[in-house]
Amino acid sequence: MSFLKKLFGGGGGGQSTPSASAEAHNGYTIHPDPIKDGSVWRIGARIEKEIDGEVKSHRMVRADTLQSHEEAAKASLNKARMLVDQQGDAIFR
């Protein structure tokens, strides 16, 4: 349940989370954003692309968990790249 609280803005507790660098991939910008869930990190990322002068954004969250923020950030980038390659602009619909 804590996952849902964090996803929808509750239960933050003022903790600061490490940040990972954004990456450009096939015209999209991927911001890895793993979510702390107890003692593990859940895969998550924000995918953005400018279309017709407007920045479109998609929030990707997966059930996969990893032990460290660094591992989760790498896996988040990999999953987001795969999503972009498979679905392209359809992720914004």
C-alpha positions as CSV (number, residue, x, y, z in Angstrom):
1,M,0.0,0.0,0.0
2,S,2.9,2.4,0.6
3,F,3.7,2.2,-3.1
4,L,0.3,3.7,-3.9
5,K,0.7,6.5,-1.3
6,K,4.1,7.5,-2.9
7,L,2.7,7.2,-6.4
8,F,-0.1,9.6,-5.6
9,G,1.9,12.0,-3.5
10,G,1.2,10.7,0.0
11,G,3.6,9.4,2.7
12,G,6.7,11.2,1.4
13,G,8.0,11.9,4.9
14,G,10.4,14.5,3.7
15,Q,13.0,12.0,2.6
16,S,15.3,13.1,-0.2
17,T,16.0,10.5,-2.9
18,P,19.1,10.3,-5.0
19,S,18.7,11.7,-8.6
20,A,19.8,10.0,-11.8
21,S,20.7,11.7,-15.0
22,A,18.2,12.1,-17.8
23,E,19.0,10.4,-21.1
24,A,18.1,11.2,-24.7
25,H,16.8,8.2,-26.7
26,N,15.4,8.4,-30.3
27,G,14.0,11.9,-29.8
28,Y,12.6,11.2,-26.3
29,T,14.0,12.3,-23.0
30,I,14.0,9.7,-20.3
31,H,14.2,10.7,-16.6
32,P,14.8,7.6,-14.5
33,D,12.8,8.1,-11.3
34,P,12.9,4.9,-9.1
35,I,10.4,4.8,-6.3
36,K,11.5,3.8,-2.8
37,D,9.2,1.1,-1.5
38,G,10.2,-0.1,2.0
39,S,13.7,-1.5,1.7
40,V,13.7,-1.8,-2.1
41,W,13.4,0.4,-5.2
42,R,10.6,0.1,-7.7
43,I,11.3,0.8,-11.4
44,G,9.9,4.1,-12.6
45,A,10.7,6.8,-15.1
46,R,9.2,9.9,-16.8
47,I,9.4,9.9,-20.6
48,E,9.0,13.2,-22.4
49,K,9.0,14.4,-26.0
50,E,8.1,17.7,-27.6
51,I,5.4,17.3,-30.2
52,D,4.0,20.3,-32.1
53,G,5.6,22.7,-29.7
54,E,4.1,21.0,-26.6
55,V,6.1,18.8,-24.2
56,K,4.2,15.5,-23.7
57,S,5.0,13.4,-20.7
58,H,4.3,9.8,-19.7
59,R,4.9,8.3,-16.2
60,M,6.1,4.7,-16.3
61,V,6.0,2.5,-13.2
62,R,6.8,-1.2,-13.1
63,A,6.3,-3.8,-10.4
64,D,10.0,-4.9,-10.6
65,T,12.0,-4.1,-7.5
66,L,15.8,-3.9,-6.9
67,Q,18.0,-3.5,-3.9
68,S,19.7,-0.2,-4.7
69,H,18.7,3.1,-6.3
70,E,21.6,2.8,-8.8
71,E,20.4,-0.6,-10.0
72,A,16.8,0.6,-10.2
73,A,17.8,3.7,-12.2
74,K,19.7,1.6,-14.7
75,A,16.8,-0.8,-15.0
76,S,14.3,2.1,-15.3
77,L,16.3,3.5,-18.3
78,N,16.3,0.1,-19.9
79,K,12.6,-0.5,-19.5
80,A,11.8,3.1,-20.7
81,R,14.0,2.6,-23.8
82,M,12.2,-0.6,-24.6
83,L,8.8,1.1,-24.1
84,V,9.7,3.9,-26.4
85,D,11.0,1.5,-29.1
86,Q,7.9,-0.7,-28.9
87,Q,5.2,2.0,-28.6
88,G,6.7,5.3,-29.8
89,D,4.3,8.3,-29.5
90,A,1.4,6.0,-28.7
91,I,2.5,6.2,-25.0
92,F,1.1,9.7,-24.9
93,R,-2.5,8.7,-25.8
